[in-house]
Amino acid sequence: MTTRGADSKSDLTSPTKQGGQLKARFSVRELGSATWPDFERMVEKHNGVWGGCWCTFFHLTYDGPDVVGWCQFGPPPELPGRMSGYGKMDVAPPDWRTTCFFVDRDHRRAGVAKAALEGALGFIAARGGGTVDGYPKALPRGKPYSSSFIWGGTESMYAELGFRPLGALGTSNRVKVMRKVVLS
């Protein structure tokens, strides 16, 4: 089951450090009819996302009343893209996938993607857990890289949350596969 069309009252929060103390800054809510207007505002603010993508298998990340990002996640049958790479890696497909992040341009580099990933892991745990794969970008060391193109998240973000590397996905060494087992 994914978050598509769900009207969950779930509201997960992510702590951030402020003044040496942990304080909840971001909350995560599933996309559904109650949060759809917030999603529309975010997409319209950015004149579409990723060339007009309207991915809807995810949950929204809020900073107070404002939507500041999202993480797309779900089981492979609902997110089938790029699954052929698993045969080449000789690795079993995961139970769940986190495939896409979007962060509002005014909130980038503030921990929104990490909060969104933590929220996805919480929703996955609530649905029974299992193996979860992410597909972060390998960023070039010492070179500037636009945060608007880090749609898969970063290796360091996944590693901080306990994911381990499995290898490169496909022919590019730029997109990695990282895996974590989430308990229910």
Rosetta constraint file for C-alpha pairs under 8 A:
AtomPair CA 1 CA 74 HARMONIC 7.24 0.50
AtomPair CA 1 CA 75 HARMONIC 7.55 0.50
AtomPair CA 1 CA 127 HARMONIC 7.70 0.50
AtomPair CA 2 CA 6 HARMONIC 7.96 0.50
AtomPair CA 2 CA 57 HARMONIC 6.33 0.50
AtomPair CA 2 CA 58 HARMONIC 7.37 0.50
AtomPair CA 2 CA 73 HARMONIC 7.24 0.50
AtomPair CA 2 CA 74 HARMONIC 5.23 0.50
AtomPair CA 2 CA 75 HARMONIC 7.39 0.50
AtomPair CA 3 CA 30 HARMONIC 5.76 0.50
AtomPair CA 3 CA 31 HARMONIC 6.08 0.50
AtomPair CA 3 CA 32 HARMONIC 7.47 0.50
AtomPair CA 3 CA 57 HARMONIC 5.74 0.50
AtomPair CA 3 CA 58 HARMONIC 5.55 0.50
AtomPair CA 3 CA 59 HARMONIC 6.51 0.50
AtomPair CA 3 CA 74 HARMONIC 7.79 0.50
AtomPair CA 4 CA 31 HARMONIC 6.35 0.50
AtomPair CA 4 CA 32 HARMONIC 6.65 0.50
AtomPair CA 4 CA 56 HARMONIC 6.15 0.50
AtomPair CA 4 CA 57 HARMONIC 5.03 0.50
AtomPair CA 4 CA 58 HARMONIC 6.73 0.50
AtomPair CA 5 CA 31 HARMONIC 6.55 0.50
AtomPair CA 5 CA 32 HARMONIC 4.61 0.50
AtomPair CA 5 CA 33 HARMONIC 6.77 0.50
AtomPair CA 6 CA 30 HARMONIC 6.63 0.50
AtomPair CA 6 CA 31 HARMONIC 6.32 0.50
AtomPair CA 6 CA 32 HARMONIC 4.71 0.50
AtomPair CA 6 CA 33 HARMONIC 7.51 0.50
AtomPair CA 7 CA 30 HARMONIC 7.01 0.50
AtomPair CA 7 CA 31 HARMONIC 7.13 0.50
AtomPair CA 7 CA 32 HARMONIC 4.76 0.50
AtomPair CA 7 CA 33 HARMONIC 6.32 0.50
AtomPair CA 7 CA 34 HARMONIC 6.57 0.50
AtomPair CA 8 CA 29 HARMONIC 7.45 0.50
AtomPair CA 8 CA 30 HARMONIC 6.10 0.50
AtomPair CA 8 CA 32 HARMONIC 7.42 0.50
AtomPair CA 9 CA 29 HARMONIC 7.43 0.50
AtomPair CA 9 CA 30 HARMONIC 7.96 0.50
AtomPair CA 10 CA 28 HARMONIC 7.73 0.50
AtomPair CA 10 CA 29 HARMONIC 5.89 0.50
AtomPair CA 10 CA 30 HARMONIC 6.98 0.50
AtomPair CA 11 CA 27 HARMONIC 6.03 0.50
AtomPair CA 11 CA 28 HARMONIC 5.35 0.50
AtomPair CA 11 CA 29 HARMONIC 5.07 0.50
AtomPair CA 11 CA 30 HARMONIC 7.98 0.50
AtomPair CA 12 CA 27 HARMONIC 5.22 0.50
AtomPair CA 12 CA 28 HARMONIC 4.91 0.50
AtomPair CA 12 CA 29 HARMONIC 6.83 0.50
AtomPair CA 12 CA 119 HARMONIC 6.17 0.50
AtomPair CA 12 CA 122 HARMONIC 7.68 0.50
AtomPair CA 13 CA 24 HARMONIC 5.97 0.50
AtomPair CA 13 CA 25 HARMONIC 7.08 0.50
AtomPair CA 13 CA 26 HARMONIC 5.49 0.50
AtomPair CA 13 CA 27 HARMONIC 4.08 0.50
AtomPair CA 13 CA 28 HARMONIC 6.14 0.50
AtomPair CA 13 CA 115 HARMONIC 7.76 0.50
AtomPair CA 13 CA 119 HARMONIC 7.57 0.50
AtomPair CA 14 CA 24 HARMONIC 5.45 0.50
AtomPair CA 14 CA 25 HARMONIC 6.29 0.50
AtomPair CA 14 CA 26 HARMONIC 5.28 0.50
AtomPair CA 14 CA 27 HARMONIC 6.23 0.50
AtomPair CA 14 CA 115 HARMONIC 5.45 0.50
AtomPair CA 14 CA 118 HARMONIC 7.30 0.50
AtomPair CA 14 CA 119 HARMONIC 7.73 0.50
AtomPair CA 15 CA 22 HARMONIC 5.65 0.50
AtomPair CA 15 CA 23 HARMONIC 5.13 0.50
AtomPair CA 15 CA 24 HARMONIC 4.09 0.50
AtomPair CA 15 CA 25 HARMONIC 6.01 0.50
AtomPair CA 15 CA 26 HARMONIC 7.22 0.50
AtomPair CA 16 CA 22 HARMONIC 5.42 0.50
AtomPair CA 16 CA 23 HARMONIC 5.36 0.50
AtomPair CA 16 CA 24 HARMONIC 5.92 0.50
AtomPair CA 16 CA 25 HARMONIC 6.12 0.50
AtomPair CA 17 CA 21 HARMONIC 5.48 0.50
AtomPair CA 17 CA 22 HARMONIC 4.52 0.50
AtomPair CA 17 CA 23 HARMONIC 6.07 0.50
AtomPair CA 18 CA 22 HARMONIC 6.26 0.50
AtomPair CA 18 CA 23 HARMONIC 6.49 0.50
AtomPair CA 25 CA 63 HARMONIC 6.18 0.50
AtomPair CA 25 CA 64 HARMONIC 7.45 0.50
AtomPair CA 26 CA 61 HARMONIC 6.47 0.50
AtomPair CA 26 CA 62 HARMONIC 5.43 0.50
AtomPair CA 26 CA 63 HARMONIC 4.88 0.50
AtomPair CA 26 CA 64 HARMONIC 7.09 0.50
AtomPair CA 26 CA 112 HARMONIC 7.35 0.50
AtomPair CA 26 CA 115 HARMONIC 6.64 0.50
AtomPair CA 27 CA 61 HARMONIC 5.72 0.50
AtomPair CA 27 CA 62 HARMONIC 5.13 0.50
AtomPair CA 27 CA 63 HARMONIC 6.62 0.50
AtomPair CA 27 CA 64 HARMONIC 7.62 0.50
AtomPair CA 27 CA 115 HARMONIC 7.82 0.50
AtomPair CA 28 CA 59 HARMONIC 6.65 0.50
AtomPair CA 28 CA 60 HARMONIC 5.61 0.50
AtomPair CA 28 CA 61 HARMONIC 4.49 0.50
AtomPair CA 28 CA 62 HARMONIC 6.09 0.50
AtomPair CA 28 CA 115 HARMONIC 7.75 0.50
AtomPair CA 28 CA 116 HARMONIC 6.73 0.50
AtomPair CA 28 CA 119 HARMONIC 5.84 0.50
AtomPair CA 29 CA 35 HARMONIC 7.77 0.50
AtomPair CA 29 CA 59 HARMONIC 5.53 0.50
AtomPair CA 29 CA 60 HARMONIC 5.31 0.50
AtomPair CA 29 CA 61 HARMONIC 6.53 0.50
AtomPair CA 29 CA 62 HARMONIC 7.77 0.50
AtomPair CA 30 CA 35 HARMONIC 7.49 0.50
AtomPair CA 30 CA 58 HARMONIC 6.70 0.50
AtomPair CA 30 CA 59 HARMONIC 4.07 0.50
AtomPair CA 30 CA 60 HARMONIC 6.03 0.50
AtomPair CA 31 CA 35 HARMONIC 5.58 0.50
AtomPair CA 31 CA 36 HARMONIC 6.35 0.50
AtomPair CA 31 CA 39 HARMONIC 7.84 0.50
AtomPair CA 31 CA 56 HARMONIC 7.46 0.50
AtomPair CA 31 CA 57 HARMONIC 7.81 0.50
AtomPair CA 31 CA 58 HARMONIC 6.24 0.50
AtomPair CA 31 CA 59 HARMONIC 4.91 0.50
AtomPair CA 31 CA 60 HARMONIC 6.24 0.50
AtomPair CA 32 CA 36 HARMONIC 5.77 0.50
AtomPair CA 33 CA 37 HARMONIC 7.83 0.50
AtomPair CA 35 CA 39 HARMONIC 6.51 0.50
AtomPair CA 36 CA 40 HARMONIC 6.20 0.50
AtomPair CA 37 CA 41 HARMONIC 6.28 0.50
AtomPair CA 38 CA 42 HARMONIC 6.43 0.50
AtomPair CA 38 CA 66 HARMONIC 7.64 0.50
AtomPair CA 38 CA 67 HARMONIC 6.29 0.50
AtomPair CA 39 CA 43 HARMONIC 6.32 0.50
AtomPair CA 39 CA 60 HARMONIC 7.47 0.50
AtomPair CA 39 CA 67 HARMONIC 7.14 0.50
AtomPair CA 40 CA 44 HARMONIC 5.98 0.50
AtomPair CA 41 CA 45 HARMONIC 5.95 0.50
AtomPair CA 42 CA 46 HARMONIC 6.57 0.50
AtomPair CA 42 CA 67 HARMONIC 6.64 0.50
AtomPair CA 42 CA 68 HARMONIC 7.57 0.50
AtomPair CA 42 CA 104 HARMONIC 7.45 0.50
AtomPair CA 43 CA 47 HARMONIC 6.19 0.50
AtomPair CA 43 CA 48 HARMONIC 5.00 0.50
AtomPair CA 43 CA 49 HARMONIC 6.06 0.50
AtomPair CA 43 CA 54 HARMONIC 7.81 0.50
AtomPair CA 44 CA 48 HARMONIC 5.87 0.50
AtomPair CA 46 CA 104 HARMONIC 7.95 0.50
AtomPair CA 47 CA 52 HARMONIC 7.73 0.50
AtomPair CA 48 CA 52 HARMONIC 4.49 0.50
AtomPair CA 48 CA 53 HARMONIC 6.60 0.50
AtomPair CA 48 CA 54 HARMONIC 7.52 0.50
AtomPair CA 49 CA 53 HARMONIC 5.23 0.50
AtomPair CA 49 CA 54 HARMONIC 6.88 0.50
AtomPair CA 55 CA 72 HARMONIC 7.29 0.50
AtomPair CA 56 CA 72 HARMONIC 7.33 0.50
AtomPair CA 57 CA 72 HARMONIC 5.37 0.50
AtomPair CA 57 CA 73 HARMONIC 6.08 0.50
AtomPair CA 57 CA 74 HARMONIC 6.72 0.50
AtomPair CA 58 CA 70 HARMONIC 6.67 0.50
AtomPair CA 58 CA 71 HARMONIC 5.55 0.50
AtomPair CA 58 CA 72 HARMONIC 4.10 0.50
AtomPair CA 58 CA 73 HARMONIC 5.53 0.50
AtomPair CA 58 CA 74 HARMONIC 7.70 0.50
AtomPair CA 59 CA 70 HARMONIC 5.74 0.50
AtomPair CA 59 CA 71 HARMONIC 6.12 0.50
AtomPair CA 59 CA 72 HARMONIC 6.88 0.50
AtomPair CA 59 CA 116 HARMONIC 7.73 0.50
AtomPair CA 59 CA 119 HARMONIC 7.97 0.50
AtomPair CA 59 CA 120 HARMONIC 7.40 0.50
AtomPair CA 60 CA 67 HARMONIC 6.54 0.50
AtomPair CA 60 CA 68 HARMONIC 7.73 0.50
AtomPair CA 60 CA 69 HARMONIC 6.00 0.50
AtomPair CA 60 CA 70 HARMONIC 4.54 0.50
AtomPair CA 60 CA 71 HARMONIC 7.08 0.50
AtomPair CA 60 CA 116 HARMONIC 7.38 0.50
AtomPair CA 61 CA 67 HARMONIC 5.74 0.50
AtomPair CA 61 CA 68 HARMONIC 5.78 0.50
AtomPair CA 61 CA 69 HARMONIC 5.08 0.50
AtomPair CA 61 CA 70 HARMONIC 5.40 0.50
AtomPair CA 61 CA 112 HARMONIC 7.12 0.50
AtomPair CA 61 CA 115 HARMONIC 7.30 0.50
AtomPair CA 61 CA 116 HARMONIC 5.83 0.50
AtomPair CA 62 CA 66 HARMONIC 5.34 0.50
AtomPair CA 62 CA 67 HARMONIC 4.38 0.50
AtomPair CA 62 CA 68 HARMONIC 5.49 0.50
AtomPair CA 62 CA 69 HARMONIC 7.15 0.50
AtomPair CA 63 CA 67 HARMONIC 6.44 0.50
AtomPair CA 63 CA 68 HARMONIC 6.36 0.50
AtomPair CA 68 CA 103 HARMONIC 5.85 0.50
AtomPair CA 68 CA 104 HARMONIC 5.03 0.50
AtomPair CA 68 CA 107 HARMONIC 6.48 0.50
AtomPair CA 68 CA 112 HARMONIC 7.08 0.50
AtomPair CA 69 CA 101 HARMONIC 7.25 0.50
AtomPair CA 69 CA 102 HARMONIC 5.16 0.50
AtomPair CA 69 CA 103 HARMONIC 4.15 0.50
AtomPair CA 69 CA 104 HARMONIC 5.67 0.50
AtomPair CA 69 CA 112 HARMONIC 6.51 0.50
AtomPair CA 69 CA 113 HARMONIC 7.10 0.50
AtomPair CA 69 CA 116 HARMONIC 7.34 0.50
AtomPair CA 70 CA 101 HARMONIC 5.61 0.50
AtomPair CA 70 CA 102 HARMONIC 5.39 0.50
AtomPair CA 70 CA 103 HARMONIC 6.70 0.50
AtomPair CA 70 CA 113 HARMONIC 7.24 0.50
AtomPair CA 70 CA 116 HARMONIC 5.84 0.50
AtomPair CA 71 CA 98 HARMONIC 6.98 0.50
AtomPair CA 71 CA 99 HARMONIC 7.56 0.50
AtomPair CA 71 CA 100 HARMONIC 5.72 0.50
AtomPair CA 71 CA 101 HARMONIC 4.49 0.50
AtomPair CA 71 CA 102 HARMONIC 6.70 0.50
AtomPair CA 71 CA 113 HARMONIC 7.23 0.50
AtomPair CA 71 CA 116 HARMONIC 5.46 0.50
AtomPair CA 71 CA 117 HARMONIC 6.34 0.50
AtomPair CA 71 CA 120 HARMONIC 6.99 0.50
AtomPair CA 72 CA 98 HARMONIC 5.75 0.50
AtomPair CA 72 CA 99 HARMONIC 5.70 0.50
AtomPair CA 72 CA 100 HARMONIC 5.05 0.50
AtomPair CA 72 CA 101 HARMONIC 6.32 0.50
AtomPair CA 73 CA 79 HARMONIC 7.87 0.50
AtomPair CA 73 CA 96 HARMONIC 7.04 0.50
AtomPair CA 73 CA 97 HARMONIC 5.40 0.50
AtomPair CA 73 CA 98 HARMONIC 4.29 0.50
AtomPair CA 73 CA 99 HARMONIC 6.09 0.50
AtomPair CA 73 CA 100 HARMONIC 7.55 0.50
AtomPair CA 73 CA 120 HARMONIC 6.78 0.50
AtomPair CA 74 CA 78 HARMONIC 6.31 0.50
AtomPair CA 74 CA 79 HARMONIC 6.42 0.50
AtomPair CA 74 CA 96 HARMONIC 5.39 0.50
AtomPair CA 74 CA 97 HARMONIC 5.52 0.50
AtomPair CA 74 CA 98 HARMONIC 6.84 0.50
AtomPair CA 75 CA 79 HARMONIC 6.38 0.50
AtomPair CA 75 CA 94 HARMONIC 7.82 0.50
AtomPair CA 75 CA 95 HARMONIC 5.70 0.50
AtomPair CA 75 CA 96 HARMONIC 4.26 0.50
AtomPair CA 75 CA 97 HARMONIC 5.93 0.50
AtomPair CA 76 CA 80 HARMONIC 5.16 0.50
AtomPair CA 76 CA 83 HARMONIC 7.77 0.50
AtomPair CA 76 CA 93 HARMONIC 7.87 0.50
AtomPair CA 76 CA 94 HARMONIC 7.33 0.50
AtomPair CA 76 CA 95 HARMONIC 6.89 0.50
AtomPair CA 76 CA 96 HARMONIC 6.29 0.50
AtomPair CA 76 CA 97 HARMONIC 6.55 0.50
AtomPair CA 79 CA 97 HARMONIC 7.51 0.50
AtomPair CA 83 CA 93 HARMONIC 7.57 0.50
AtomPair CA 84 CA 88 HARMONIC 7.40 0.50
AtomPair CA 85 CA 89 HARMONIC 6.51 0.50
AtomPair CA 85 CA 169 HARMONIC 5.55 0.50
AtomPair CA 85 CA 170 HARMONIC 5.17 0.50
AtomPair CA 86 CA 90 HARMONIC 6.14 0.50
AtomPair CA 86 CA 91 HARMONIC 5.63 0.50
AtomPair CA 86 CA 92 HARMONIC 6.76 0.50
AtomPair CA 86 CA 93 HARMONIC 6.34 0.50
AtomPair CA 86 CA 169 HARMONIC 7.54 0.50
AtomPair CA 87 CA 91 HARMONIC 6.68 0.50
AtomPair CA 87 CA 92 HARMONIC 7.92 0.50
AtomPair CA 88 CA 170 HARMONIC 7.73 0.50
AtomPair CA 89 CA 167 HARMONIC 7.36 0.50
AtomPair CA 89 CA 169 HARMONIC 7.85 0.50
AtomPair CA 94 CA 130 HARMONIC 7.72 0.50
AtomPair CA 94 CA 131 HARMONIC 5.14 0.50
AtomPair CA 94 CA 132 HARMONIC 5.69 0.50
AtomPair CA 94 CA 133 HARMONIC 6.10 0.50
AtomPair CA 95 CA 130 HARMONIC 5.65 0.50
AtomPair CA 95 CA 131 HARMONIC 5.13 0.50
AtomPair CA 95 CA 132 HARMONIC 6.12 0.50
AtomPair CA 96 CA 124 HARMONIC 7.77 0.50
AtomPair CA 96 CA 130 HARMONIC 7.05 0.50
AtomPair CA 96 CA 131 HARMONIC 6.18 0.50
AtomPair CA 96 CA 132 HARMONIC 4.65 0.50
AtomPair CA 96 CA 133 HARMONIC 6.45 0.50
AtomPair CA 97 CA 132 HARMONIC 5.43 0.50
AtomPair CA 97 CA 133 HARMONIC 4.91 0.50
AtomPair CA 97 CA 134 HARMONIC 6.00 0.50
AtomPair CA 98 CA 117 HARMONIC 7.83 0.50
AtomPair CA 98 CA 120 HARMONIC 7.82 0.50
AtomPair CA 98 CA 132 HARMONIC 7.27 0.50
AtomPair CA 98 CA 133 HARMONIC 6.26 0.50
AtomPair CA 98 CA 134 HARMONIC 4.97 0.50
AtomPair CA 98 CA 135 HARMONIC 7.28 0.50
AtomPair CA 99 CA 134 HARMONIC 6.23 0.50
AtomPair CA 99 CA 135 HARMONIC 6.37 0.50
AtomPair CA 99 CA 152 HARMONIC 6.18 0.50
AtomPair CA 100 CA 151 HARMONIC 5.41 0.50
AtomPair CA 100 CA 152 HARMONIC 5.15 0.50
AtomPair CA 100 CA 153 HARMONIC 7.62 0.50
AtomPair CA 101 CA 113 HARMONIC 6.48 0.50
AtomPair CA 101 CA 116 HARMONIC 7.92 0.50
AtomPair CA 101 CA 150 HARMONIC 7.91 0.50
AtomPair CA 101 CA 151 HARMONIC 5.04 0.50
AtomPair CA 101 CA 152 HARMONIC 5.98 0.50
AtomPair CA 101 CA 153 HARMONIC 6.58 0.50
AtomPair CA 102 CA 113 HARMONIC 7.39 0.50
AtomPair CA 102 CA 151 HARMONIC 6.29 0.50
AtomPair CA 103 CA 107 HARMONIC 6.58 0.50
AtomPair CA 103 CA 108 HARMONIC 5.97 0.50
AtomPair CA 103 CA 112 HARMONIC 6.59 0.50
AtomPair CA 103 CA 113 HARMONIC 6.66 0.50
AtomPair CA 104 CA 108 HARMONIC 6.44 0.50
AtomPair CA 105 CA 148 HARMONIC 7.65 0.50
AtomPair CA 107 CA 112 HARMONIC 7.20 0.50
AtomPair CA 108 CA 112 HARMONIC 7.09 0.50
AtomPair CA 108 CA 147 HARMONIC 7.25 0.50
AtomPair CA 109 CA 147 HARMONIC 7.95 0.50
AtomPair CA 111 CA 115 HARMONIC 6.19 0.50
AtomPair CA 112 CA 116 HARMONIC 6.12 0.50
AtomPair CA 113 CA 117 HARMONIC 6.13 0.50
AtomPair CA 113 CA 153 HARMONIC 6.98 0.50
AtomPair CA 114 CA 118 HARMONIC 6.11 0.50
AtomPair CA 114 CA 157 HARMONIC 6.37 0.50
AtomPair CA 115 CA 119 HARMONIC 6.12 0.50
AtomPair CA 116 CA 120 HARMONIC 6.23 0.50
AtomPair CA 117 CA 121 HARMONIC 6.23 0.50
AtomPair CA 118 CA 122 HARMONIC 6.26 0.50
AtomPair CA 118 CA 161 HARMONIC 7.82 0.50
AtomPair CA 119 CA 123 HARMONIC 6.29 0.50
AtomPair CA 120 CA 124 HARMONIC 6.09 0.50
AtomPair CA 121 CA 125 HARMONIC 6.08 0.50
AtomPair CA 121 CA 182 HARMONIC 7.06 0.50
AtomPair CA 122 CA 126 HARMONIC 6.25 0.50
AtomPair CA 123 CA 127 HARMONIC 6.37 0.50
AtomPair CA 124 CA 128 HARMONIC 6.54 0.50
AtomPair CA 124 CA 129 HARMONIC 5.13 0.50
AtomPair CA 124 CA 130 HARMONIC 7.75 0.50
AtomPair CA 124 CA 182 HARMONIC 7.39 0.50
AtomPair CA 124 CA 184 HARMONIC 7.71 0.50
AtomPair CA 125 CA 129 HARMONIC 4.17 0.50
AtomPair CA 125 CA 130 HARMONIC 7.73 0.50
AtomPair CA 125 CA 182 HARMONIC 6.04 0.50
AtomPair CA 125 CA 183 HARMONIC 5.74 0.50
AtomPair CA 125 CA 184 HARMONIC 4.27 0.50
AtomPair CA 126 CA 184 HARMONIC 5.89 0.50
AtomPair CA 127 CA 184 HARMONIC 7.01 0.50
AtomPair CA 128 CA 183 HARMONIC 7.05 0.50
AtomPair CA 128 CA 184 HARMONIC 4.64 0.50
AtomPair CA 129 CA 181 HARMONIC 7.47 0.50
AtomPair CA 129 CA 182 HARMONIC 4.89 0.50
AtomPair CA 129 CA 183 HARMONIC 4.88 0.50
AtomPair CA 129 CA 184 HARMONIC 4.70 0.50
AtomPair CA 130 CA 181 HARMONIC 5.55 0.50
AtomPair CA 130 CA 182 HARMONIC 5.23 0.50
AtomPair CA 130 CA 183 HARMONIC 6.41 0.50
AtomPair CA 130 CA 184 HARMONIC 7.83 0.50
AtomPair CA 131 CA 179 HARMONIC 6.79 0.50
AtomPair CA 131 CA 180 HARMONIC 5.78 0.50
AtomPair CA 131 CA 181 HARMONIC 4.42 0.50
AtomPair CA 131 CA 182 HARMONIC 6.19 0.50
AtomPair CA 132 CA 179 HARMONIC 5.56 0.50
AtomPair CA 132 CA 180 HARMONIC 5.32 0.50
AtomPair CA 132 CA 181 HARMONIC 6.12 0.50
AtomPair CA 132 CA 182 HARMONIC 6.99 0.50
AtomPair CA 133 CA 177 HARMONIC 6.48 0.50
AtomPair CA 133 CA 178 HARMONIC 5.50 0.50
AtomPair CA 133 CA 179 HARMONIC 4.43 0.50
AtomPair CA 133 CA 180 HARMONIC 6.58 0.50
AtomPair CA 134 CA 152 HARMONIC 7.40 0.50
AtomPair CA 134 CA 158 HARMONIC 7.56 0.50
AtomPair CA 134 CA 176 HARMONIC 7.93 0.50
AtomPair CA 134 CA 177 HARMONIC 5.81 0.50
AtomPair CA 134 CA 178 HARMONIC 5.29 0.50
AtomPair CA 134 CA 179 HARMONIC 6.45 0.50
AtomPair CA 135 CA 152 HARMONIC 5.45 0.50
AtomPair CA 135 CA 153 HARMONIC 7.31 0.50
AtomPair CA 135 CA 169 HARMONIC 7.97 0.50
AtomPair CA 135 CA 175 HARMONIC 6.01 0.50
AtomPair CA 135 CA 176 HARMONIC 5.26 0.50
AtomPair CA 135 CA 177 HARMONIC 4.86 0.50
AtomPair CA 135 CA 178 HARMONIC 6.39 0.50
AtomPair CA 136 CA 150 HARMONIC 7.73 0.50
AtomPair CA 136 CA 151 HARMONIC 7.93 0.50
AtomPair CA 136 CA 152 HARMONIC 4.50 0.50
AtomPair CA 136 CA 153 HARMONIC 4.72 0.50
AtomPair CA 136 CA 154 HARMONIC 4.75 0.50
AtomPair CA 136 CA 155 HARMONIC 5.37 0.50
AtomPair CA 136 CA 158 HARMONIC 7.57 0.50
AtomPair CA 136 CA 175 HARMONIC 5.86 0.50
AtomPair CA 136 CA 176 HARMONIC 5.57 0.50
AtomPair CA 136 CA 177 HARMONIC 6.96 0.50
AtomPair CA 136 CA 178 HARMONIC 7.58 0.50
AtomPair CA 137 CA 150 HARMONIC 6.51 0.50
AtomPair CA 137 CA 152 HARMONIC 5.99 0.50
AtomPair CA 137 CA 153 HARMONIC 6.35 0.50
AtomPair CA 137 CA 154 HARMONIC 5.48 0.50
AtomPair CA 137 CA 155 HARMONIC 6.56 0.50
AtomPair CA 137 CA 174 HARMONIC 5.49 0.50
AtomPair CA 137 CA 175 HARMONIC 4.74 0.50
AtomPair CA 137 CA 176 HARMONIC 6.26 0.50
AtomPair CA 138 CA 154 HARMONIC 6.82 0.50
AtomPair CA 138 CA 155 HARMONIC 6.41 0.50
AtomPair CA 138 CA 173 HARMONIC 7.43 0.50
AtomPair CA 138 CA 174 HARMONIC 4.78 0.50
AtomPair CA 138 CA 175 HARMONIC 6.11 0.50
AtomPair CA 138 CA 176 HARMONIC 6.78 0.50
AtomPair CA 139 CA 145 HARMONIC 7.22 0.50
AtomPair CA 139 CA 154 HARMONIC 7.44 0.50
AtomPair CA 139 CA 174 HARMONIC 7.32 0.50
AtomPair CA 140 CA 144 HARMONIC 7.91 0.50
AtomPair CA 140 CA 145 HARMONIC 7.64 0.50
AtomPair CA 145 CA 149 HARMONIC 7.98 0.50
AtomPair CA 146 CA 150 HARMONIC 7.44 0.50
AtomPair CA 150 CA 154 HARMONIC 7.00 0.50
AtomPair CA 153 CA 157 HARMONIC 6.94 0.50
AtomPair CA 153 CA 158 HARMONIC 7.67 0.50
AtomPair CA 154 CA 158 HARMONIC 6.59 0.50
AtomPair CA 155 CA 159 HARMONIC 6.09 0.50
AtomPair CA 155 CA 176 HARMONIC 7.79 0.50
AtomPair CA 155 CA 178 HARMONIC 7.99 0.50
AtomPair CA 156 CA 160 HARMONIC 6.04 0.50
AtomPair CA 157 CA 161 HARMONIC 6.61 0.50
AtomPair CA 158 CA 162 HARMONIC 6.57 0.50
AtomPair CA 158 CA 163 HARMONIC 5.34 0.50
AtomPair CA 158 CA 164 HARMONIC 7.91 0.50
AtomPair CA 158 CA 178 HARMONIC 7.24 0.50
AtomPair CA 159 CA 163 HARMONIC 4.95 0.50
AtomPair CA 159 CA 164 HARMONIC 6.41 0.50
AtomPair CA 162 CA 180 HARMONIC 6.42 0.50
AtomPair CA 163 CA 178 HARMONIC 5.60 0.50
AtomPair CA 163 CA 179 HARMONIC 4.92 0.50
AtomPair CA 163 CA 180 HARMONIC 4.56 0.50
AtomPair CA 164 CA 178 HARMONIC 5.19 0.50
AtomPair CA 164 CA 179 HARMONIC 5.30 0.50
AtomPair CA 164 CA 180 HARMONIC 6.47 0.50
AtomPair CA 165 CA 176 HARMONIC 7.23 0.50
AtomPair CA 165 CA 177 HARMONIC 6.00 0.50
AtomPair CA 165 CA 178 HARMONIC 4.25 0.50
AtomPair CA 165 CA 179 HARMONIC 6.39 0.50
AtomPair CA 166 CA 176 HARMONIC 7.50 0.50
AtomPair CA 166 CA 177 HARMONIC 5.42 0.50
AtomPair CA 166 CA 178 HARMONIC 5.49 0.50
AtomPair CA 166 CA 179 HARMONIC 6.84 0.50
AtomPair CA 167 CA 176 HARMONIC 5.74 0.50
AtomPair CA 167 CA 177 HARMONIC 5.55 0.50
AtomPair CA 167 CA 178 HARMONIC 7.44 0.50
AtomPair CA 168 CA 172 HARMONIC 6.73 0.50
AtomPair CA 168 CA 173 HARMONIC 5.24 0.50
AtomPair CA 168 CA 174 HARMONIC 7.27 0.50
AtomPair CA 168 CA 175 HARMONIC 5.91 0.50
AtomPair CA 168 CA 176 HARMONIC 4.41 0.50
AtomPair CA 168 CA 177 HARMONIC 5.92 0.50
AtomPair CA 169 CA 173 HARMONIC 7.20 0.50
AtomPair CA 169 CA 175 HARMONIC 5.83 0.50
AtomPair CA 169 CA 176 HARMONIC 5.64 0.50
AtomPair CA 169 CA 177 HARMONIC 6.09 0.50
